[in-house]
């Protein structure tokens, strides 16, 4: 089949009613010490992958986690 591309967006925590419930954050994420994405930020990534600008991108994942996965596990006091 031609013209079919498969990519995925892998966001970290997204501020949604479901994530608030699952993480026990009824009042939201405003007081946490880690970055939390908005649904609009994730939607912008999806729109990019669906746009002509991403035409050469295929078979990959777009990790969207504010570089948290690249952060060292060592304490940084």
N, C-alpha and C positions, 0 to 999 in steps of 0.2 A: 504494500500500500504506500502511496506517495502522498506527501503533504501533511503527514501526521507527525507531530512532535510531542514528546512526553517529557515534562519537567515537573518538579514539585517545589513547593515553598515549605520550609521547615522553620516555623517561628518558635521562639521561646514562649514565655508566658504572655498571653494576650488578655487584656482586661475585658472580659465578657461575663455575663451573669453565671455561666457555667463554671468558669475558672474561679470566680469569687466564691461560689458555693463549694467547689471541690477543695479549695485551699483555705476555707474558713475565713474569708476576707469580706464579710458582709458590708463593711464600710469602704471597700475599695483598696487600692494599692498605693495610695498617696504617701503612706508612712514607711514603705519598705526601703531597704538599702540596695535593691537590685533593680535593673531597668525592666519595665513592663511596657509592652507595645499596645497600641490602640488597634482596633479592628480596621480603621482607615489606613494605618501604616501597612498592615498585611495586605489589604485590598490593593494598595498602590503597587506592591510587588507582583501580585497576580495580574494586574492590568499590564505591567511591563512585560511579563512573560507572554501575555496574549497579544501584545502589540507587534507591529512590523519591526520595531527596533530590536526585538530579540530573535529575529528570524534565524540567525546562525546558531542559536543556543538549542541544544537538544540532548536529552538523556542525562540531565544533571539535576542536582538539588540546589536550592538557594537557601543557605542557612542564614537565618535572620535572628541573631541572638546578642547583638551589641558586643560581639567578640568575647562573650562570656566563656565559650568553649575553648578559646585560646588562652584564657587566663591561667596562670600558674596555680596549682593547688597548695603551694607553700604559703604559710601565713606571711602577710606583709604588714607587720606592725610598725 
